[in-house]
Amino acid sequence: MAERVGRSAGDRVVGVRGGESGGGRVVGVRGGESGGGRVVGGRGGEAGAGRRAAGLGGGAGTGQEVARRRRVPLRKRLVVRLLFVSAVIAVCSVAATAWLAVTTTTSALKEEQGQDLAADNRILAQLSGYAATHADWTDARRTVRQLAARTGRRIALTTADRTLVADSAPRGTPLPPRPAATVDPLRTDTYTETGAQLSGIDPRVVGPYRLPAEERAVLDALAGKRKRCYERYGLQATVVRTAGGRPVVTTADGTDPSGYGATVCEDGRLNTPTPTEQKALDTLSGLTRPCLRRAGLDLGGRLFLTFDPSGKDPFAGGYLLARYAKLGTGETARAAQRCVQTARRTQLEPYVAPAAELFLGIGDQNPARFDMSPANKAKVVGAAGLVLAVTVAVTAVVAVRLVRPLRALTLAAQQPPDLHVRVPVTTRDETGILAEAFNDLTERRERLEAQRKAMVSDIAHELRSPLTNIRGWLEVVRDGVVDPDPPLLDSLHEEALVLQRIIDDLQDLAAADAGTLRLHREPLRAGDLLDQVAAAHRVAADAAGVALRTGTDGAAWLDADPVRMRQALGNLVSNALRHTPAGGTVTLAARRDGDKIVLTVTDTGPGIAAEDLPHVFERFWRAEKSRSRRTGGSGLGLSIVRHLVAAHGGTAGAASEPGAGAVFTLRLPAVPPPGDEPETAAR
């Protein structure tokens, strides 16, 4: 009857389409074969598939390689680049600010120095004018105080030996350390050119050359007549008066009208020295002769000095020293001029105040200093605008470089999931690492999608096989081909158990994924756990001709659920027995390693291929693609092992070399022995 049942079951070959089974394979399932494996068939199948999986040691090396590959060089880090850009902007801002401060301050200092120098020159010019028109400094105090009040400066005059002449500061105030200038109109000219100190006699020193009122009236009449004459010829002339009182006819631009050709208006009378001027010139001639004799220039006869009534100083030009005498332009002419200058100083000295030292200081007033001019304000605004423009430009460039890969990531993330779009990795900074992580995520998602599709196909196949057998036998019984004898019912019961085990495994995985897997923990000696698992599989090991051994460390205790741990170790042992040939050995061992308990299941089977190592704990994965019940189970056993161990706070791993067997390792937290439990030696 058993043979008949087997033949009948074998005659009913079930064809499974490739799209439904996930591998495009045709599977013939007989009732006798589907009954094999009994209670641990599904888990053993999972273990069989898992024997082609990888150990965790290789994963650690891969993680280190990935971490090393993703390490960003310091110069390419986003933080460093942002800090560099910020530093460049800060340096530019500081440099621009410093440049503005230096240029503005320098310009303001120069401007203020120029203003102070101009004010000092005005003070010196006014005091020189006072000295040129006064024989002493008797009434200079009032002039000094007026100048100090107007300019906000302290003004003090002293003689050469520092005897105080006039001072705008209170009595007893110390003088500045050094004088600002010397007030000496006989040697310094502050009148001819405004704001300058020229070497020579100040034209305001008139002395004996000052015209009396009668001569001034005569010259005024001659000047008016000449002015009217020029106007008749279309020349706009004006009359100005020199310091000595002599009128001078000039044009609006200060030039001599005679240069325009109106010679008919010039009768020579206006430019002729008056009796007062002639008398002073004769005196000057008398003072000049001794100097000329000492210089070897005694020309004899009368001296004629040049007279330029159109200038501020009519006697400051060149000098004609003798009638019909011609002097050269070399050292002789310069010696003659020095003699005349010395004679003039001697002639004018009684009419001017003595030379005095001028001291200038800071007065009581505090005038505004470093007032920013419109030009400096424009520079500040321009530099600030330039720095702002550079900052905006640099920030825009950096922002575009930073946003471009982020936009690519956003665009790739918005694509349909089934396209699995990846982004190019163009940099080695944080954005490049983000792009690599996105590509890795896309790759994992694509792989998980493929696994999901394969899992659906595998689940359909795993459920279809026993259901097809059950359906086939029931149809045979219904058609009266066979009788429902006990062997047939046992075969149908075995198929139902296969379905039940698959459903139980899926339920355990679902509970583990949802975090609702219940554990009833208690102190558990690792040796006792291994003895129980070995005893449960002793019959199967003897039937397969495989030696089943255990070795434990008496100090190995753990806090675990005994039922779940026996389930996990049972899956590993079933898997090892399935892949160990007759005469081989399967060893269960437990030892303590620091704060961990290490449980190992070692076999002497053919080992695991290197390309199958990474897939050891994947659901429904099997190295044998036909998914035959003869070579493996459903492919859920090792996945359940991993989840059970993880629920206990441990890790599961596998290591293997082809032809040298495989070692599955469970690492769980260790606990101290309860009470005074004696420690036993390894068995």
C-alpha positions in Angstrom: 0.0 0.0 0.0 2.9 2.3 0.8 4.4 1.6 -2.6 1.1 2.3 -4.2 0.8 5.5 -2.4 4.3 6.5 -3.4 3.7 5.6 -7.0 0.5 7.5 -7.1 2.0 10.5 -5.5 5.0 10.3 -7.9 2.7 10.0 -10.9 1.0 13.3 -10.0 3.7 15.7 -11.1 2.8 19.3 -10.5 4.1 22.0 -12.9 4.9 25.3 -11.5 5.3 28.3 -13.8 8.5 30.2 -13.6 6.7 33.5 -12.7 5.0 31.9 -9.8 7.9 30.0 -8.4 10.4 32.8 -8.9 12.9 30.6 -10.6 11.2 29.4 -13.7 11.5 25.8 -12.5 9.3 22.6 -12.7 9.1 20.8 -9.4 7.9 17.2 -8.9 6.9 16.7 -5.4 6.0 13.2 -4.1 4.1 12.6 -0.9 7.0 10.5 0.5 9.5 13.3 -0.1 7.3 16.0 1.3 6.9 14.0 4.4 10.6 14.0 5.1 12.1 16.4 7.5 9.3 16.0 10.1 9.0 18.7 12.7 12.3 20.5 11.9 12.1 20.1 8.2 11.3 23.7 7.5 13.9 25.0 9.9 16.4 22.6 8.6 15.7 23.7 5.1 16.2 27.3 6.2 19.5 26.2 7.8 20.4 24.4 4.6 19.9 27.5 2.6 21.7 29.5 5.2 24.8 27.3 5.0 25.6 29.2 1.9 25.7 32.5 3.8 28.5 34.7 5.1 29.9 35.2 8.5 29.8 38.6 10.2 33.6 39.0 10.3 33.7 39.8 6.6 31.0 42.5 7.1 33.2 44.3 9.6 36.0 44.5 7.2 33.7 45.8 4.5 32.4 48.5 6.9 35.9 49.7 7.7 36.7 49.9 4.0 33.5 51.9 3.4 34.3 54.2 6.3 37.9 54.7 5.0 36.5 55.4 1.5 34.1 57.9 2.8 36.5 59.8 4.9 36.6 63.4 3.6 40.0 65.1 3.3 40.3 68.1 5.5 40.6 70.6 2.6 37.4 69.2 1.0 35.2 69.3 4.0 32.1 71.5 3.7 32.8 73.1 7.1 36.4 73.9 6.1 35.2 75.4 2.8 32.6 77.6 4.5 35.1 78.7 7.1 37.6 79.5 4.3 35.0 81.6 2.4 34.0 83.3 5.6 37.6 84.0 6.4 38.2 85.4 2.9 35.2 87.7 3.2 36.3 88.8 6.7 39.8 89.5 5.5 38.4 91.5 2.5 36.2 93.4 4.9 38.9 94.1 7.4 41.3 95.1 4.6 38.7 97.4 3.0 37.9 98.9 6.4 41.6 99.3 7.2 42.2 100.9 3.8 39.3 103.2 4.2 40.5 104.1 7.8 44.0 104.8 6.6 43.1 106.8 3.5 40.4 108.7 5.3 42.5 109.4 8.3 45.5 110.3 6.2 43.4 112.6 4.0 41.8 114.2 7.1 45.2 114.6 8.7 46.7 116.1 5.6 43.7 118.4 5.2 43.8 119.4 8.8 47.6 119.9 8.7 47.0 122.0 5.6 44.3 124.0 7.4 46.5 124.4 10.4 49.5 125.4 8.2 47.3 127.9 6.4 46.0 129.3 9.7 49.6 129.5 11.0 50.7 131.4 7.8 47.8 133.8 8.2 48.8 134.5 11.8 52.4 134.9 10.7 51.4 137.2 7.9 49.3 139.4 10.1 52.0 139.7 12.7 54.5 140.4 10.0 52.3 143.1 8.7 52.1 144.6 12.2 55.9 144.5 12.5 56.3 146.0 9.1 54.2 149.1 10.0 55.3 149.5 13.6 58.6 150.4 15.0 58.1 148.2 18.2 55.7 145.7 19.8 54.2 148.0 22.3 50.6 147.7 21.1 51.0 144.1 19.9 49.1 142.5 22.8 45.7 143.6 21.5 46.5 142.3 18.0 47.7 139.0 19.5 44.5 138.5 21.6 42.3 139.3 18.6 44.1 136.8 16.5 43.9 134.1 19.2 40.1 134.7 19.7 39.5 134.4 15.9 41.6 131.3 15.3 41.3 129.4 18.6 45.0 129.1 18.9 47.4 130.3 21.6 49.7 133.0 20.3 52.9 134.1 22.0 55.7 136.5 20.9 59.1 136.5 22.5 62.5 138.1 21.8 65.4 135.9 20.8 66.3 135.4 24.4 62.7 134.2 25.2 61.6 137.4 26.9 57.9 137.5 26.6 56.5 140.3 24.4 52.9 139.3 24.1 50.8 136.2 25.0 47.2 135.3 24.6 47.4 132.7 27.4 47.2 133.6 31.1 50.3 134.7 32.8 52.5 131.8 33.9 51.4 129.4 31.2 54.5 127.7 29.9 55.5 128.2 26.3 55.4 125.4 23.7 58.8 123.6 23.4 59.8 125.2 20.1 58.8 128.3 18.1 56.6 127.9 15.1 58.3 130.8 13.1 60.3 134.0 13.4 58.5 137.3 12.7 61.0 139.3 10.8 59.6 141.3 7.9 63.1 142.4 6.8 64.0 138.8 5.9 60.7 137.0 5.4 58.1 138.0 2.8 54.6 136.8 3.7 52.8 139.3 1.6 53.8 138.8 -2.0 52.5 135.3 -2.2 49.5 134.4 0.0 50.2 131.4 2.3 53.9 131.3 1.5 57.1 132.4 3.3 59.5 133.9 0.7 63.0 135.0 1.4 63.3 138.8 1.1 61.9 142.0 2.5 58.1 142.2 3.1 56.7 144.9 0.7 54.6 146.3 3.6 57.9 147.7 5.0 57.7 151.1 3.4 59.6 153.4 5.8 60.9 156.6 4.1 59.2 155.6 0.8 55.7 156.3 2.1 54.2 159.1 0.0 52.7 162.2 1.7 49.2 163.3 0.9 50.2 165.9 -1.6 52.3 163.6 -3.7 49.6 160.9 -3.5 47.0 163.4 -4.8 49.2 164.3 -7.8 49.8 160.6 -8.6 46.1 159.8 -8.2 45.2 162.5 -10.8 47.8 161.1 -13.2 46.5 157.5 -12.6 42.9 158.6 -13.3 43.9 160.3 -16.5 45.8 157.2 -17.8 42.8 155.0 -16.8 40.4 157.1 -18.9 42.8 157.0 -21.8 43.0 153.2 -21.7 39.2 153.0 -21.6 38.9 155.1 -24.7 40.9 152.4 -26.5 38.7 149.7 -25.2 40.8 148.5 -22.3 39.1 148.0 -19.0 41.6 149.3 -16.5 41.5 149.8 -12.7 43.6 151.6 -10.2 45.2 149.8 -7.2 47.4 151.3 -4.4 50.7 149.9 -3.1 51.6 149.8 0.6 53.6 153.1 0.2 50.4 154.9 -1.2 51.5 154.9 -4.9 48.6 154.3 -7.4 49.1 151.7 -10.1 46.9 151.3 -13.2 46.3 147.7 -14.2 43.8 145.5 -16.0 41.2 143.3 -14.4 43.5 140.3 -14.6 46.4 142.1 -13.0 48.5 142.6 -16.1 50.1 145.9 -17.3 47.9 147.6 -19.9 51.0 148.8 -21.8 51.4 145.3 -23.1 48.3 145.8 -25.3 49.9 148.6 -27.4 48.2 151.7 -26.0 51.5 153.5 -25.7 49.8 156.9 -26.5 48.4 156.9 -22.9 51.9 156.6 -21.3 53.6 159.9 -20.7 56.2 158.6 -18.2 55.0 160.9 -15.4 53.1 158.3 -13.4 56.2 156.0 -13.1 58.6 158.8 -12.2 59.8 158.7 -8.6 58.3 161.5 -6.5 60.6 163.8 -4.5 60.0 161.7 -1.3 60.9 158.5 -3.2 63.9 160.1 -4.8 65.3 161.2 -1.5 64.9 157.7 -0.1 66.6 156.3 -3.2 69.5 158.7 -2.8 69.9 157.6 0.8 69.9 154.0 -0.3 72.6 154.7 -2.9 74.8 156.2 -0.2 74.3 153.1 2.0 75.1 150.8 -0.9 78.5 152.3 -2.0 80.6 151.1 1.0 79.4 147.5 0.4 80.2 147.8 -3.3 83.7 149.1 -2.6 84.4 146.2 -0.2 83.2 143.9 -3.0 85.5 145.6 -5.5 82.5 147.1 -7.4 83.2 150.9 -7.0 81.9 152.1 -10.3 82.0 155.8 -9.6 79.3 158.3 -10.5 75.7 158.3 -9.5 73.8 155.0 -8.9 70.5 154.5 -10.5 68.2 151.8 -8.9 65.4 150.2 -10.9 61.9 151.2 -10.0 58.9 149.0 -10.8 55.8 150.9 -9.7 53.5 148.1 -11.0 54.7 145.5 -8.5 53.7 145.0 -4.8 57.3 146.1 -4.0 58.5 148.7 -6.5 62.1 148.2 -5.3 62.2 144.4 -5.2 63.4 143.8 -8.8 66.8 144.0 -10.3 69.1 147.0 -9.8 71.0 149.2 -12.3 74.0 150.3 -10.3 75.6 153.0 -12.5 74.9 155.0 -15.6 76.5 153.6 -18.7 77.8 150.6 -16.7 76.9 147.1 -17.7 77.2 144.3 -15.1 77.3 140.7 -15.9 74.9 138.1 -14.7 77.4 136.0 -12.7 78.9 136.4 -9.2 79.4 140.2 -9.7 75.7 140.8 -10.3 74.7 138.7 -7.3 77.3 140.5 -5.0 75.8 143.9 -6.1 72.3 142.7 -5.3 73.3 141.5 -1.9 74.8 144.9 -1.2 71.6 146.7 -2.2 69.5 144.3 0.0 71.7 144.9 2.9 71.5 148.6 2.4 67.7 148.4 2.2 67.5 146.5 5.5 69.8 149.1 7.1 67.6 151.9 5.7 64.3 150.2 6.8 65.4 148.8 10.2 64.4 151.9 12.2 60.8 151.7 10.8 60.0 148.0 11.7 59.6 146.1 15.0 62.5 143.9 16.1 62.5 140.3 15.1 60.4 138.1 17.4 59.9 134.4 18.0 56.3 133.2 17.3 54.9 130.3 19.5 51.6 128.7 18.6 49.7 126.2 20.7 46.2 124.7 21.2 43.8 127.3 22.5 40.7 127.0 24.6 38.5 126.3 21.7 37.9 122.8 20.3 37.2 123.1 16.6 35.8 120.1 14.8 38.5 117.7 13.7 38.5 114.9 11.1 35.2 116.0 9.7 34.5 113.6 6.9 34.3 115.3 3.6 31.8 114.3 0.9 34.7 112.7 -1.1 35.6 110.5 1.9 32.0 109.6 2.4 31.8 108.6 -1.2 34.9 106.4 -0.7 33.3 104.8 2.3 30.1 104.1 0.5 31.9 102.8 -2.6 34.2 100.5 -0.6 31.3 99.2 1.4 29.3 98.6 -1.8 32.3 96.8 -3.3 32.8 94.6 -0.3 29.1 93.8 -0.3 29.2 93.0 -4.0 32.2 90.7 -3.5 30.5 89.0 -0.6 27.3 88.5 -2.5 29.2 87.1 -5.5 31.3 84.7 -3.4 28.3 83.6 -1.5 26.3 83.1 -4.7 29.1 81.0 -6.2 29.4 78.9 -3.0 25.6 78.6 -2.7 25.3 77.4 -6.3 28.0 74.8 -5.8 26.4 73.6 -2.7 22.8 73.6 -4.0 23.5 71.9 -7.3 24.1 68.4 -5.9 21.3 68.9 -3.4 18.9 69.7 -6.3 20.2 66.6 -8.2 19.4 64.6 -5.0 15.9 66.2 -4.8 15.2 65.5 -8.4 16.4 61.9 -8.1 14.3 61.4 -5.0 11.2 62.7 -6.8 11.5 60.1 -9.6 9.2 57.0 -9.5 10.5 54.4 -7.1 10.6 51.7 -9.7 13.3 53.6 -11.7 15.9 53.5 -8.9 17.5 56.7 -10.1 21.1 57.4 -9.0 23.0 60.7 -8.9 26.5 61.3 -10.1 29.1 61.8 -7.3 31.2 64.8 -8.4 32.8 65.9 -5.1 34.5 64.3 -2.2 33.0 66.5 0.5 29.9 66.1 2.6 27.6 66.5 -0.4 29.6 63.8 -2.2 29.2 61.5 0.8 25.5 62.3 0.8 25.3 61.4 -2.9 27.1 58.1 -2.2 24.7 57.4 0.7 21.8 58.1 -1.5 23.1 55.8 -4.2 23.7 53.1 -1.6 20.2 53.6 -0.3 18.8 53.3 -3.8 20.9 50.2 -4.4 19.6 48.6 -1.1 16.1 49.6 -2.0 16.5 48.0 -5.4 17.9 44.9 -3.8 15.2 44.8 -1.2 12.6 45.2 -3.9 14.1 42.2 -5.8 14.2 40.3 -2.6 10.6 41.1 -1.9 9.6 39.9 -5.3 11.7 36.8 -4.9 10.2 36.3 -1.4 6.7 36.5 -2.7 7.5 34.0 -5.4 9.3 31.7 -2.8 6.3 31.9 -0.4 4.0 31.1 -3.2 6.1 28.1 -4.1 6.6 26.9 -0.5 2.8 27.1 0.1 1.9 25.7 -3.3 3.9 22.5 -3.0 2.2 21.0 0.1 -1.2 22.4 -1.0 -0.7 20.8 -4.4 0.1 17.4 -2.8 -2.9 17.6 -0.5 -5.2 18.6 -3.4 -3.8 15.9 -5.6 -4.3 13.2 -3.1 -7.8 14.4 -2.2 -8.7 14.4 -5.9 -7.4 10.9 -6.3 -9.4 9.7 -3.3 -12.5 11.5 -4.6 -12.1 9.9 -8.0 -11.8 6.5 -6.3 -8.3 5.9 -7.7 -6.9 5.1 -4.3 -8.4 4.4 -0.9 -7.9 6.7 2.1 -5.8 4.2 4.0 -3.6 5.1 7.0 -0.4 5.6 5.0 -2.2 8.1 2.7 -3.6 9.9 5.7 -0.2 10.0 7.3 1.2 11.6 4.1 -1.5 14.2 4.0 -0.9 14.9 7.7 2.8 15.4 7.0 2.0 17.9 4.2 -0.3 19.8 6.7 2.5 19.9 9.2 4.8 21.4 6.5 2.2 24.2 6.0 1.8 24.7 9.7 5.6 25.0 10.2 5.8 27.6 7.3 3.0 29.6 8.8 4.5 29.4 12.3 7.9 30.6 11.0 6.3 33.5 9.2 4.4 34.4 12.4 7.6 34.3 14.4 9.3 36.6 11.9 6.3 39.0 11.9 6.4 39.1 15.7 10.1 39.8 15.7 9.8 42.5 13.1 6.9 44.2 15.0 8.8 43.9 18.3 6.0 41.8 19.9 8.0 38.6 20.2 7.5 37.5 23.8 10.4 36.1 25.8 10.2 34.4 29.1 13.7 34.9 30.4 15.3 32.9 33.2 18.9 32.1 34.3 20.0 29.3 32.0 23.2 27.3 32.1 24.7 27.1 28.6 25.7 23.4 29.2 22.2 22.4 30.0 20.9 24.1 26.9 23.3 22.3 24.7 22.5 18.9 26.3 18.8 19.5 25.7 19.3 20.4 22.0 21.7 17.5 21.5 19.3 15.0 23.1 16.5 16.3 20.8 18.5 15.6 17.7 20.4 12.5 18.8 18.0 10.2 16.9 18.3 12.2 13.6 22.1 12.3 14.0 22.4 8.6 14.5 20.1 8.0 11.5 22.4 10.2 9.3 25.5 8.5 10.7 26.8 11.8 12.1 28.5 12.1 15.5 26.8 14.8 17.7 29.1 16.2 20.5 28.9 19.0 23.1 31.5 20.9 25.0 30.7 23.6 27.6 32.3 25.9 30.1 30.7 25.5 33.5 30.8 29.3 34.1 28.7 30.0 31.0 25.4 31.3 32.2 22.9 33.5 30.3 19.6 35.1 30.9 17.4 33.8 28.1 14.1 32.1 27.1 14.9 28.4 27.1 12.2 27.5 24.5 13.4 30.2 22.0 17.0 29.4 22.5 16.3 25.7 21.9 14.4 26.7 18.7 17.4 28.8 17.5 20.0 26.1 18.3 17.7 23.4 16.9 17.5 25.2 13.6 21.4 25.4 13.5 21.8 21.7 14.4 19.2 20.5 11.9 21.0 22.6 9.2 24.4 21.1 10.2 23.0 17.5 10.1 21.5 18.1 6.7 24.8 19.2 5.2 27.2 16.8 7.0 28.0 13.6 5.2 27.9 10.2 7.0 30.9 9.8 9.3 31.1 13.5 10.0 30.8 15.4 13.2 28.6 18.2 14.5 29.9 19.9 17.6 27.9 22.2 20.0 30.1 24.3 22.2 29.7 27.1 24.8 32.3 29.3 26.4 32.6 32.6 28.2 34.4 35.5 26.4 34.5 38.5 28.6 30.9 39.7 29.1 29.6 37.5 26.3 28.6 33.8 26.1 29.7 32.3 22.7 27.6 29.4 21.4 29.0 27.6 18.3 27.6 24.9 16.0 30.4 23.4 14.0 30.1 20.8 11.2 32.5 18.9 8.9 30.4 19.3 5.8 31.4 20.7 2.4 31.4 24.3 3.6 29.9 27.5 2.1 30.8 29.1 -1.2 32.3 32.6 -1.0 29.7 34.1 -3.3 26.9 32.7 -1.1 28.3 34.1 2.2 26.5 37.5 2.2 23.0 35.9 1.9 23.1 33.7 5.0 20.3 35.2 7.0 18.0 36.4 4.1 14.5 35.1 4.2 13.6 32.3 1.8 17.1 32.4 0.4 18.6 29.1 -0.6 21.8 28.3 -2.4 20.0 25.4 -4.2 17.7 27.3 -6.6 15.3 24.5 -7.3 14.1 24.7 -3.7 13.7 20.9 -3.5 12.6 19.4 -0.2 15.3 16.8 -0.6 18.1 19.4 -0.2 16.6 22.0 2.1 13.6 23.5 3.9 11.7 26.7 3.4 14.6 29.1 3.8 13.3 30.7 7.0 15.2 28.9 9.7 18.4 31.1 9.9 16.4 34.2 9.5 14.5 33.1 12.6 17.7 32.4 14.4 19.0 35.9 13.7 15.8 37.5 15.0 15.7 35.3 18.1 19.3 36.1 19.0 18.7 39.8 18.4 15.7 39.7 20.7 18.0 38.4 23.4 20.5 41.3 22.8 23.0 39.2 20.9 24.4 38.7 17.4 24.5 35.7 15.0 27.3 35.1 12.5 28.8 32.4 10.3 32.2 31.6 8.9 33.2 28.9 6.5 35.9 27.7 4.0 34.8 25.5 1.2 35.6 21.9 1.9 36.4 22.6 5.6 32.9 22.8 7.1 31.1 25.8 8.6 30.9 27.4 12.0 27.8 29.3 13.2 28.4 31.5 16.2 25.8 33.1 18.6 27.1 35.8 21.0 24.8 36.6 23.9 25.2 38.7 27.1 26.6 36.7 30.0 25.2 36.8 33.5 26.7 35.6 36.8 25.7 32.2 38.1 22.6 32.4 40.4 23.3 31.8 44.1 26.3 29.5 44.8 26.0 27.3 41.8 29.2 25.2 41.4 31.3 25.6 38.3 31.8 22.4 36.3 34.6 21.6 34.0 34.2 21.5 30.3 32.6 18.2 29.0 
